[in-house]
């Protein structure tokens, strides 16, 4: 009889402990939790995202969905502090997520938002994400398995075919000017490196639609200018700064014409 009573008492205690644990867990859930749709979780599980990108997503979720908000003002420093990552890594990861349309950022482009404020939200419409999951990547890799990958020599040959002689001539012109300024200037010393430099001119003329004669004139001028010849030391830098170079070159031409006009007037007065 005593044993039966002890067993009943033990069962009752165990049930009370279990109810107590369940109650604590429910209270914790009620204090705050994230409600993420199953489709979103399944989609994210298949995406090829970096670890830092996943951490940014969790912070944005916590700041928005965790407080039952669609969006929130979240600075880069907040993201870095919450994810325990460096600011440069946060900036790179956030830019990648915005580009993939997983995170939506409203900033100075919106009239209602100051230029120095980031308003972030998670894009629940995964069909609008600019990315591919593992299934799609797996199908593509399976299709490529039967294809023979090109050798390094074949790849170099393809690159050489794309590069026109006029782009290589511009590279030679820049190298000549740079060596006139500094005989020890670091310039491409192999055909592959020359072609890489020439590709920047290809992009400048074909993609950016810059006139070849204008590019040549600005290239010569920048290597004669005291400021720019110390800064334009590669074709990549030349393309990056081209818009600014063009504006300054046009001002230079205008001032040169005015100086020539003033000199002609002086000569006429002397006569």
Residue frames as qw, qx, qy, qz and C-alpha x, y, z in Angstrom:
[[0.000, 0.885, 0.465, 0.000, 0.00, 0.00, 0.00],
 [0.304, -0.803, 0.106, 0.502, 2.80, 2.40, 0.93],
 [0.433, -0.147, 0.593, 0.663, 4.64, 1.59, -2.29],
 [0.240, 0.623, 0.654, 0.355, 1.53, 2.34, -4.34],
 [0.126, -0.944, -0.241, 0.189, 1.13, 5.69, -2.59],
 [0.412, -0.601, 0.331, 0.600, 4.79, 6.49, -3.18],
 [0.404, 0.163, 0.672, 0.599, 4.48, 5.65, -6.88],
 [0.110, 0.814, 0.539, 0.185, 1.37, 7.80, -7.27],
 [0.272, -0.891, -0.037, 0.361, 3.10, 10.64, -5.47],
 [0.461, -0.343, 0.492, 0.654, 6.17, 10.29, -7.71],
 [0.329, 0.458, 0.668, 0.486, 4.01, 10.34, -10.84],
 [0.041, -0.925, -0.378, 0.031, 2.25, 13.45, -9.62],
 [0.370, -0.749, 0.189, 0.515, 5.57, 15.19, -8.96],
 [0.454, -0.044, 0.619, 0.639, 6.89, 14.23, -12.41],
 [0.216, 0.689, 0.610, 0.327, 3.76, 15.58, -14.04],
 [0.175, -0.942, -0.170, 0.229, 4.06, 18.84, -12.10],
 [0.438, -0.520, 0.390, 0.621, 7.71, 19.18, -13.16],
 [0.385, 0.258, 0.679, 0.569, 6.76, 18.56, -16.79],
 [0.064, 0.863, 0.485, 0.127, 3.93, 21.09, -16.66],
 [0.323, -0.842, 0.033, 0.431, 6.33, 23.57, -15.07],
 [0.444, -0.249, 0.532, 0.676, 8.87, 23.10, -17.87],
 [0.269, 0.526, 0.669, 0.450, 6.19, 23.44, -20.56],
 [0.100, -0.926, -0.346, 0.111, 4.89, 26.57, -18.88],
 [0.381, -0.673, 0.228, 0.591, 8.36, 28.12, -18.82],
 [0.392, 0.037, 0.645, 0.655, 8.89, 27.35, -22.51],
 [0.139, 0.731, 0.610, 0.272, 5.52, 28.85, -23.42],
 [0.214, -0.911, -0.149, 0.320, 6.29, 31.98, -21.42],
 [0.417, -0.428, 0.423, 0.681, 9.63, 32.34, -23.23],
 [0.305, 0.346, 0.696, 0.550, 7.85, 32.00, -26.58],
 [0.015, -0.869, -0.492, -0.053, 5.28, 34.59, -25.59],
 [0.352, -0.743, 0.038, 0.569, 8.03, 37.03, -24.57],
 [0.287, 0.764, -0.329, -0.475, 9.23, 37.14, -28.19],
 [0.675, -0.022, 0.696, 0.242, 9.80, 34.84, -31.13],
 [0.152, 0.411, -0.505, -0.743, 10.32, 34.86, -34.89],
 [0.709, 0.358, 0.559, -0.239, 7.54, 33.56, -37.12],
 [0.067, 0.489, -0.625, -0.605, 9.17, 32.60, -40.42],
 [0.845, 0.287, 0.002, -0.451, 7.08, 30.90, -43.14],
 [0.824, -0.159, 0.523, 0.147, 8.21, 27.36, -43.94],
 [0.719, 0.633, 0.194, 0.213, 8.63, 28.23, -47.63],
 [0.092, 0.937, -0.294, 0.167, 11.12, 30.98, -46.74],
 [0.586, -0.580, 0.565, -0.013, 13.12, 28.63, -44.48],
 [0.855, 0.161, 0.467, 0.157, 13.20, 25.94, -47.19],
 [0.546, 0.813, 0.036, 0.201, 14.24, 28.45, -49.86],
 [0.118, -0.893, 0.414, -0.130, 17.04, 29.89, -47.72],
 [0.776, -0.351, 0.521, 0.048, 18.29, 26.38, -46.92],
 [0.818, 0.347, 0.374, 0.265, 18.98, 25.85, -50.63],
 [0.293, 0.951, -0.057, 0.085, 20.63, 29.19, -51.36],
 [0.775, 0.116, -0.148, 0.603, 24.37, 29.61, -51.86],
 [0.140, -0.937, 0.022, -0.319, 24.84, 32.42, -49.32],
 [0.432, 0.395, -0.586, 0.560, 27.94, 33.23, -47.30],
 [0.474, -0.405, -0.674, 0.397, 27.99, 32.92, -43.53],
 [0.118, -0.203, -0.202, 0.951, 28.11, 36.70, -43.11],
 [0.329, -0.164, -0.425, -0.827, 25.03, 37.08, -45.35],
 [0.542, -0.406, -0.730, -0.095, 23.10, 34.57, -43.23],
 [0.378, -0.349, -0.519, 0.682, 24.04, 36.48, -40.07],
 [0.078, 0.034, -0.072, -0.994, 22.82, 39.78, -41.56],
 [0.458, -0.305, -0.618, -0.561, 19.49, 38.13, -42.44],
 [0.519, -0.425, -0.700, 0.244, 19.08, 36.94, -38.84],
 [0.209, -0.255, -0.302, 0.894, 19.78, 40.42, -37.46],
 [0.252, -0.076, -0.307, -0.915, 17.26, 42.01, -39.86],
 [0.520, -0.367, -0.729, -0.252, 14.70, 39.37, -38.89],
 [0.432, -0.381, -0.614, 0.540, 15.28, 40.08, -35.19],
 [0.080, -0.216, -0.127, 0.965, 14.91, 43.85, -35.67],
 [0.383, 0.003, -0.346, -0.856, 11.81, 43.62, -37.87],
 [0.654, -0.212, -0.641, -0.342, 9.83, 40.37, -37.67],
 [0.456, -0.149, -0.725, 0.494, 10.90, 39.90, -34.04],
 [0.032, 0.274, 0.384, -0.881, 9.08, 43.15, -33.21],
 [0.351, 0.602, 0.716, -0.035, 6.22, 42.50, -35.66],
 [0.134, 0.789, -0.087, -0.593, 7.45, 45.26, -37.98],
 [0.809, 0.553, 0.181, 0.078, 7.82, 45.20, -41.75],
 [0.599, 0.537, -0.156, 0.574, 10.93, 47.39, -41.73],
 [0.552, -0.780, -0.129, 0.264, 13.18, 49.25, -39.34],
 [0.223, 0.907, -0.318, 0.163, 15.98, 51.80, -39.22],
 [0.907, -0.316, 0.140, 0.242, 19.13, 49.73, -38.83],
 [0.126, 0.904, -0.391, -0.122, 22.54, 51.36, -39.12],
 [0.740, 0.414, -0.516, 0.122, 25.68, 49.55, -40.23],
 [0.026, 0.460, -0.697, 0.550, 27.10, 49.89, -36.73],
 [0.721, -0.159, 0.369, -0.564, 23.99, 48.17, -35.32],
 [0.928, 0.266, -0.199, -0.169, 24.38, 45.32, -37.79],
 [0.498, 0.500, -0.622, 0.339, 28.05, 44.98, -36.93],
 [0.257, -0.396, 0.631, -0.616, 27.36, 45.02, -33.19],
 [0.823, -0.044, 0.255, -0.505, 24.47, 42.53, -33.37],
 [0.934, 0.307, -0.172, -0.053, 26.27, 40.11, -35.70],
 [0.631, -0.641, 0.358, 0.251, 29.70, 40.61, -34.07],
 [0.758, 0.347, 0.300, 0.463, 31.31, 41.20, -37.45],
 [0.336, -0.318, 0.115, 0.879, 33.63, 43.92, -38.70],
 [0.322, 0.670, 0.194, -0.640, 32.05, 46.93, -40.38],
 [0.214, 0.487, -0.602, -0.596, 33.65, 46.28, -43.79],
 [0.022, 0.058, 0.990, 0.129, 32.33, 42.69, -43.79],
 [0.240, 0.553, 0.656, -0.455, 28.85, 43.91, -42.82],
 [0.282, 0.642, -0.123, -0.702, 28.90, 46.51, -45.59],
 [0.163, 0.308, -0.811, -0.471, 29.93, 43.93, -48.19],
 [0.071, 0.224, 0.970, -0.070, 27.39, 41.31, -47.03],
 [0.269, 0.608, 0.476, -0.576, 24.53, 43.83, -46.90],
 [0.276, 0.560, -0.364, -0.692, 25.33, 45.15, -50.39],
 [0.087, 0.117, -0.941, -0.305, 25.31, 41.58, -51.70],
 [0.132, 0.407, 0.865, -0.261, 21.91, 40.85, -50.12],
 [0.281, 0.652, 0.175, -0.682, 20.46, 44.10, -51.48],
 [0.215, 0.435, -0.634, -0.602, 21.77, 43.25, -54.94],
 [0.084, -0.076, -0.983, -0.142, 20.14, 39.82, -54.68],
 [0.450, -0.330, -0.241, -0.794, 16.89, 41.54, -53.61],
 [0.557, -0.307, -0.752, 0.176, 16.71, 39.44, -50.43],
 [0.267, -0.560, -0.401, 0.674, 17.07, 42.56, -48.27],
 [0.208, 0.785, 0.372, 0.450, 15.26, 45.72, -49.36],
 [0.426, -0.352, -0.218, 0.805, 17.01, 48.98, -48.46],
 [0.119, 0.892, 0.332, 0.283, 15.38, 52.39, -48.53],
 [0.528, -0.350, -0.116, 0.765, 17.84, 55.25, -48.14],
 [0.048, -0.495, 0.016, 0.867, 18.42, 58.71, -49.61],
 [0.000, 0.124, 0.720, 0.682, 16.73, 57.70, -52.88],
 [0.193, -0.653, -0.729, -0.071, 13.40, 57.85, -51.05],
 [0.012, 0.630, 0.034, 0.776, 12.18, 61.42, -50.50],
 [0.636, -0.672, -0.104, -0.364, 10.83, 60.52, -47.07],
 [0.895, -0.341, -0.053, 0.283, 14.11, 59.08, -45.83],
 [0.129, -0.914, 0.331, 0.197, 17.29, 61.08, -44.97],
 [0.666, 0.596, -0.447, -0.022, 20.36, 60.22, -47.06],
 [0.113, 0.511, -0.779, 0.344, 22.33, 58.96, -44.04],
 [0.619, -0.130, 0.581, -0.512, 19.62, 56.53, -42.83],
 [0.269, 0.110, -0.899, -0.328, 19.12, 52.89, -43.87],
 [0.701, -0.021, 0.349, -0.622, 15.62, 51.44, -43.58],
 [0.154, 0.265, -0.928, -0.213, 15.87, 47.69, -44.04],
 [0.791, 0.023, 0.293, -0.536, 13.28, 44.96, -44.55],
 [0.354, -0.158, 0.901, 0.192, 13.33, 41.29, -45.52],
 [0.491, 0.234, -0.415, -0.729, 11.78, 40.50, -48.91],
 [0.613, -0.004, 0.713, -0.340, 9.21, 37.77, -48.25],
 [0.787, 0.536, 0.053, -0.300, 8.53, 37.36, -51.98],
 [0.586, -0.428, 0.605, 0.328, 11.28, 34.83, -52.66],
 [0.692, 0.480, 0.482, 0.241, 10.26, 34.49, -56.31],
 [0.256, 0.959, 0.002, 0.120, 11.64, 38.03, -56.77],
 [0.578, -0.664, 0.367, 0.300, 15.08, 37.15, -55.33],
 [0.552, 0.746, -0.355, -0.114, 17.94, 37.52, -57.81],
 [0.217, -0.528, 0.817, -0.078, 19.64, 34.27, -56.93],
 [0.758, 0.135, -0.554, -0.317, 19.59, 30.54, -57.61],
 [0.756, -0.465, 0.373, -0.273, 19.19, 27.64, -55.22],
 [0.354, -0.446, 0.809, 0.148, 21.29, 24.47, -55.03],
 [0.709, 0.322, 0.624, -0.071, 18.87, 22.46, -57.19],
 [0.536, 0.836, 0.022, -0.112, 19.32, 24.78, -60.16],
 [0.020, -0.796, 0.597, 0.094, 23.08, 24.87, -59.67],
 [0.584, -0.207, 0.785, 0.005, 23.16, 21.09, -59.43],
 [0.734, 0.535, 0.412, -0.073, 21.28, 20.69, -62.69],
 [0.378, 0.892, -0.232, -0.083, 23.66, 23.02, -64.50],
 [0.236, -0.641, 0.729, 0.044, 26.73, 21.27, -63.11],
 [0.712, 0.067, 0.698, -0.036, 25.27, 17.90, -64.17],
 [0.664, 0.724, 0.167, -0.086, 24.79, 19.22, -67.71],
 [0.197, 0.879, -0.434, -0.027, 28.40, 20.35, -67.84],
 [0.685, -0.421, 0.594, 0.030, 29.82, 17.02, -66.66],
 [0.826, 0.308, 0.439, 0.174, 29.72, 15.57, -70.16],
 [0.425, 0.892, -0.045, 0.149, 31.48, 18.61, -71.64],
 [0.786, -0.012, -0.124, 0.605, 35.25, 18.85, -71.81],
 [0.217, -0.922, -0.087, 0.309, 36.55, 21.93, -70.03],
 [0.565, 0.775, -0.139, 0.248, 38.89, 24.11, -72.11],
 [0.773, -0.154, -0.187, 0.587, 42.57, 24.06, -71.25],
 [0.270, -0.769, -0.077, 0.574, 44.40, 27.14, -70.01],
 [0.298, -0.197, 0.516, 0.779, 46.07, 27.54, -73.40],
 [0.093, 0.509, 0.731, 0.444, 42.72, 27.44, -75.20],
 [0.172, -0.855, -0.432, 0.230, 41.29, 30.05, -72.83],
 [0.309, -0.589, 0.181, 0.724, 44.26, 32.34, -73.49],
 [0.247, 0.106, 0.667, 0.695, 43.76, 31.87, -77.23],
 [0.004, -0.728, -0.663, -0.173, 40.10, 32.91, -76.95],
 [0.249, -0.830, -0.180, 0.465, 41.06, 36.04, -75.01],
 [0.343, -0.337, 0.419, 0.770, 43.69, 36.92, -77.61],
 [0.194, 0.413, 0.714, 0.531, 41.11, 36.70, -80.41],
 [0.103, -0.847, -0.518, 0.060, 38.78, 39.16, -78.61],
 [0.315, -0.738, 0.030, 0.597, 41.48, 41.82, -78.11],
 [0.584, 0.775, 0.166, 0.175, 41.79, 44.09, -81.14],
 [0.672, 0.166, -0.060, 0.719, 45.09, 45.62, -82.18],
 [0.005, 0.719, 0.062, 0.692, 43.83, 49.17, -81.55],
 [0.669, -0.721, -0.048, -0.175, 43.43, 48.36, -77.85],
 [0.863, -0.199, 0.013, 0.465, 46.94, 46.95, -77.68],
 [0.431, 0.512, 0.056, 0.741, 48.21, 50.11, -79.42],
 [0.319, -0.811, -0.029, -0.490, 46.62, 52.22, -76.70],
 [0.850, -0.507, -0.008, 0.146, 48.33, 50.03, -74.09],
 [0.747, 0.136, 0.047, 0.649, 51.69, 50.58, -75.83],
 [0.114, 0.723, 0.065, 0.678, 51.04, 54.32, -75.89],
 [0.579, -0.773, -0.003, -0.257, 50.34, 54.41, -72.15],
 [0.893, -0.277, 0.027, 0.355, 53.42, 52.29, -71.41],
 [0.570, 0.417, 0.049, 0.706, 55.61, 54.63, -73.50],
 [0.129, -0.785, -0.022, -0.605, 54.29, 57.73, -71.72],
 [0.760, -0.646, -0.011, -0.074, 54.64, 56.15, -68.27],
 [0.860, -0.105, 0.036, 0.497, 58.26, 55.17, -68.95],
 [0.334, 0.617, 0.018, 0.712, 59.03, 58.69, -70.12],
 [0.410, -0.783, 0.045, -0.466, 57.81, 59.92, -66.75],
 [0.587, -0.573, 0.547, -0.167, 59.50, 57.13, -64.80],
 [0.465, 0.459, -0.729, -0.203, 61.88, 54.63, -66.44],
 [0.063, 0.108, -0.952, 0.280, 61.20, 52.18, -63.57],
 [0.608, -0.015, 0.112, -0.786, 57.41, 52.39, -63.86],
 [0.398, 0.005, 0.910, -0.118, 55.61, 49.09, -63.26],
 [0.579, 0.369, -0.240, -0.686, 54.07, 48.07, -66.58],
 [0.948, 0.088, 0.236, -0.196, 52.86, 44.75, -68.08],
 [0.092, -0.644, 0.715, 0.256, 55.82, 42.57, -68.98],
 [0.331, 0.038, 0.930, 0.154, 53.99, 39.58, -70.51],
 [0.182, -0.165, -0.618, -0.747, 51.47, 39.25, -73.41],
 [0.324, -0.529, -0.785, -0.006, 48.79, 38.06, -70.99],
 [0.246, -0.572, -0.377, 0.686, 49.18, 41.13, -68.78],
 [0.007, -0.161, 0.317, 0.935, 49.17, 43.41, -71.84],
 [0.253, -0.331, -0.755, -0.507, 45.91, 41.81, -72.97],
 [0.310, -0.594, -0.670, 0.320, 44.43, 42.35, -69.51],
 [0.121, -0.459, -0.072, 0.877, 45.30, 46.05, -69.73],
 [0.092, -0.005, -0.576, -0.812, 43.91, 46.16, -73.29],
 [0.181, -0.485, -0.849, -0.108, 40.61, 44.72, -72.05],
 [0.117, -0.615, -0.414, 0.660, 40.03, 47.90, -70.03],
 [0.079, 0.335, -0.322, -0.882, 40.29, 49.92, -73.26],
 [0.145, -0.215, -0.862, -0.435, 37.90, 47.45, -74.93],
 [0.160, -0.611, -0.731, 0.259, 35.33, 48.06, -72.19],
 [0.086, -0.543, -0.111, 0.828, 35.90, 51.81, -72.39],
 [0.139, 0.232, -0.500, -0.823, 35.28, 51.95, -76.15],
 [0.287, -0.183, -0.847, -0.409, 32.70, 49.19, -76.62],
 [0.300, -0.540, -0.761, 0.198, 30.69, 49.22, -73.37],
 [0.175, -0.626, -0.294, 0.701, 31.10, 52.87, -72.33],
 [0.463, 0.742, 0.424, 0.236, 30.84, 54.06, -75.97],
 [0.241, -0.817, 0.139, 0.505, 33.80, 56.46, -75.72],
 [0.646, 0.755, -0.103, -0.034, 35.25, 57.74, -79.03],
 [0.901, -0.026, -0.004, 0.433, 38.68, 56.28, -79.82],
 [0.414, 0.576, -0.056, 0.702, 40.24, 59.63, -80.78],
 [0.387, -0.781, 0.070, -0.485, 38.98, 61.27, -77.58],
 [0.902, -0.422, 0.024, 0.082, 40.38, 58.40, -75.49],
 [0.783, 0.228, -0.028, 0.578, 43.77, 58.76, -77.19],
 [0.132, 0.712, -0.066, 0.686, 43.90, 62.53, -76.61],
 [0.590, -0.718, 0.093, -0.357, 42.94, 62.26, -72.94],
 [0.951, -0.190, -0.029, 0.242, 45.42, 59.42, -72.45],
 [0.604, 0.390, -0.092, 0.689, 48.28, 61.55, -73.76],
 [0.123, -0.743, 0.060, -0.655, 47.19, 64.62, -71.78],
 [0.759, -0.623, -0.023, -0.185, 46.83, 62.79, -68.44],
 [0.890, -0.130, -0.033, 0.436, 50.42, 61.56, -68.68],
 [0.403, 0.450, -0.035, 0.796, 51.60, 65.14, -69.23],
 [0.391, -0.764, -0.086, -0.505, 49.56, 66.59, -66.38],
 [0.108, 0.491, -0.687, 0.524, 51.50, 66.91, -63.09],
 [0.583, -0.214, 0.506, -0.599, 48.66, 65.52, -60.97],
 [0.906, 0.165, 0.065, -0.385, 47.20, 62.79, -63.15],
 [0.657, 0.488, -0.574, 0.035, 50.45, 61.22, -64.32],
 [0.013, -0.367, 0.803, -0.470, 51.15, 60.28, -60.70],
 [0.578, 0.020, 0.559, -0.594, 47.69, 58.70, -60.32],
 [0.862, 0.384, -0.010, -0.331, 46.91, 57.05, -63.67],
 [0.140, -0.575, 0.800, 0.101, 49.30, 54.09, -63.56],
 [0.302, 0.091, 0.943, 0.103, 47.08, 51.44, -65.16],
 [0.194, -0.193, -0.600, -0.752, 44.34, 51.15, -67.75],
 [0.337, -0.538, -0.771, 0.046, 41.85, 50.10, -65.08],
 [0.234, -0.561, -0.328, 0.723, 42.43, 53.34, -63.16],
 [0.016, -0.107, 0.372, 0.922, 42.23, 55.30, -66.42],
 [0.268, -0.384, -0.738, -0.486, 38.78, 53.86, -67.18],
 [0.353, -0.581, -0.659, 0.322, 37.58, 54.37, -63.60],
 [0.194, -0.602, -0.162, 0.757, 38.56, 58.07, -63.60],
 [0.350, 0.282, 0.565, 0.691, 37.65, 58.71, -67.24],
 [0.028, -0.842, -0.499, -0.204, 34.66, 60.99, -66.61],
 [0.373, -0.858, -0.033, 0.352, 36.68, 63.26, -64.32],
 [0.522, -0.231, 0.439, 0.694, 39.64, 63.17, -66.71],
 [0.295, 0.533, 0.591, 0.528, 37.41, 64.21, -69.59],
 [0.138, -0.935, -0.326, -0.012, 35.97, 67.21, -67.71],
 [0.443, -0.738, 0.175, 0.477, 39.40, 68.44, -66.69],
 [0.515, 0.022, 0.552, 0.656, 40.78, 67.87, -70.20],
 [0.193, 0.743, 0.518, 0.378, 37.98, 69.98, -71.70],
 [0.267, -0.942, -0.094, 0.178, 38.72, 72.79, -69.21],
 [0.563, -0.436, 0.380, 0.590, 42.38, 72.51, -70.14],
 [0.435, 0.349, 0.575, 0.598, 41.61, 72.82, -73.87],
 [0.011, 0.904, 0.392, 0.169, 39.37, 75.81, -73.25],
 [0.385, -0.857, 0.089, 0.329, 41.99, 77.64, -71.20],
 [0.583, -0.175, 0.487, 0.627, 44.65, 76.78, -73.80],
 [0.328, 0.619, 0.528, 0.480, 42.53, 78.31, -76.57],
 [0.163, -0.967, -0.198, 0.007, 42.03, 81.47, -74.51],
 [0.535, -0.629, 0.274, 0.493, 45.76, 81.73, -73.86],
 [0.524, 0.146, 0.554, 0.630, 46.48, 81.33, -77.57],
 [0.142, 0.827, 0.448, 0.308, 43.91, 84.03, -78.38],
 [0.333, -0.918, -0.017, 0.217, 45.47, 86.42, -75.84],
 [0.586, -0.363, 0.409, 0.598, 48.94, 85.81, -77.29],
 [0.428, 0.449, 0.549, 0.561, 47.72, 86.52, -80.81],
 [0.044, -0.948, -0.295, -0.109, 46.18, 89.80, -79.62],
 [0.483, -0.758, 0.175, 0.403, 49.46, 90.83, -78.00],
 [0.570, -0.047, 0.521, 0.634, 51.39, 90.09, -81.18],
 [0.259, 0.716, 0.504, 0.407, 48.92, 92.14, -83.22],
 [0.224, -0.961, -0.128, 0.098, 49.32, 95.12, -80.84],
 [0.573, -0.513, 0.324, 0.551, 53.10, 94.93, -81.09],
 [0.477, 0.276, 0.551, 0.627, 52.90, 95.13, -84.87]]
